[in-house]
Amino acid sequence: MRVLIDTNVLVSAVLFPGGVTRQALACAVESDTDAIVCDYTISELHDVFERKFSDQVKLLPRFMAYLSSGVTIVATPESPGLNEPTLRDPKDQPILSAARAFEVDLILTGDKDLLEAGLNRPRTVSPGVFLADEMGGRNHDVSAHDPK
């Protein structure tokens, strides 16, 4: 299974290392799942931390090292693909474009707009649903690989 990980999942995983989102990320990164992050997401992650969590920016280098060891980072397409639906939030369009370009099975996201967009190629799932349905309820010991 190929999974594209959205920015909000990464932000939550950094800020709440014991949370469900971090567990979902660990499952995606450390299992047989082909975890993918697009360069747009990496850029957005850094921007969000600079704007909203500047006191936590120090957590990013170690987190990025952890992430880089278990995901494939891909270039975001410069424009939407043919027959790609237009999303309500234009900031989500590059995520969908990357997901379609790299033929992922699902987008792991907590973004309400993406979750409610009615996409079925790829599907969108929240971290909780990913853990329960996609990963069979498996919990990963996130403390063993805590990039803090």
SVG drawing of the C-alpha trace seen along z (x, -y; Angstrom):
<svg xmlns="http://www.w3.org/2000/svg" viewBox="-18 -33 37 39">
<polyline fill="none" stroke="black" stroke-width="0.4" points="0.0,0.0 1.3,-3.5 0.4,-6.3 1.0,-10.0 1.4,-11.8 -0.1,-15.2 1.4,-18.2 -1.0,-18.2 -0.1,-14.7 3.6,-15.6 2.9,-18.7 0.8,-16.7 3.4,-14.0 6.1,-16.4 4.1,-18.3 2.3,-15.3 4.8,-12.4 2.6,-10.1 -0.6,-10.7 -2.6,-8.7 -1.3,-10.8 2.3,-9.9 1.3,-6.2 -0.2,-6.4 2.9,-8.0 5.1,-5.4 2.9,-2.6 3.2,-4.1 6.9,-4.7 8.0,-1.5 5.7,1.1 5.6,2.6 3.6,-0.5 5.3,-2.6 5.2,-6.0 5.5,-9.1 5.9,-12.8 6.0,-15.4 8.4,-18.3 5.5,-20.8 4.6,-19.1 8.2,-19.5 8.2,-23.1 4.8,-23.7 5.9,-21.8 8.8,-24.3 6.6,-27.3 4.0,-26.2 6.6,-25.8 8.2,-29.2 4.8,-30.9 2.9,-29.1 5.4,-27.1 8.7,-29.0 9.6,-27.9 9.5,-24.2 11.5,-24.6 14.4,-23.0 12.5,-19.7 12.5,-19.6 16.1,-18.5 15.8,-15.3 12.2,-14.6 13.3,-15.2 16.2,-12.7 13.6,-10.1 11.2,-10.9 13.9,-10.8 15.0,-7.3 11.5,-5.8 9.7,-7.8 10.3,-8.6 10.3,-12.3 8.9,-13.2 8.7,-16.3 5.3,-17.9 3.8,-18.3 3.7,-22.0 0.1,-21.8 -2.9,-19.5 -3.3,-16.4 -5.9,-15.8 -9.4,-15.2 -8.2,-16.2 -11.0,-17.6 -10.6,-21.2 -10.5,-21.1 -12.2,-23.7 -8.8,-24.7 -6.3,-25.6 -3.5,-24.7 -4.6,-21.1 -4.4,-20.8 -0.6,-20.1 -1.2,-17.2 -3.8,-15.7 -1.7,-16.3 1.3,-14.5 -1.0,-11.7 -2.3,-11.1 1.0,-11.5 2.6,-8.9 -0.4,-6.6 -0.9,-6.4 -3.7,-4.3 -4.5,-6.8 -3.7,-10.2 -3.1,-10.1 -4.5,-13.4 -6.4,-15.2 -7.4,-18.0 -11.2,-18.3 -11.4,-19.6 -9.5,-16.7 -11.4,-14.2 -14.7,-15.6 -13.8,-16.0 -15.3,-12.6 -12.2,-11.4 -12.0,-7.7 -8.8,-7.8 -6.9,-8.1 -9.0,-7.6 -8.4,-10.0 -8.2,-8.6 -7.6,-10.1 -4.8,-8.8 -7.3,-7.1 -9.0,-5.3 -5.6,-4.4 -4.6,-2.7 -7.9,-0.9 -8.8,0.1 -5.7,0.0 -3.1,1.3 -5.4,3.7 -5.3,1.8 -1.6,2.4 0.1,-0.1 3.7,-1.0 5.9,-1.8 6.6,-5.4 9.0,-5.8 11.5,-3.5 12.0,-5.9 11.2,-9.2 13.0,-11.9 12.7,-14.5"/>
</svg>
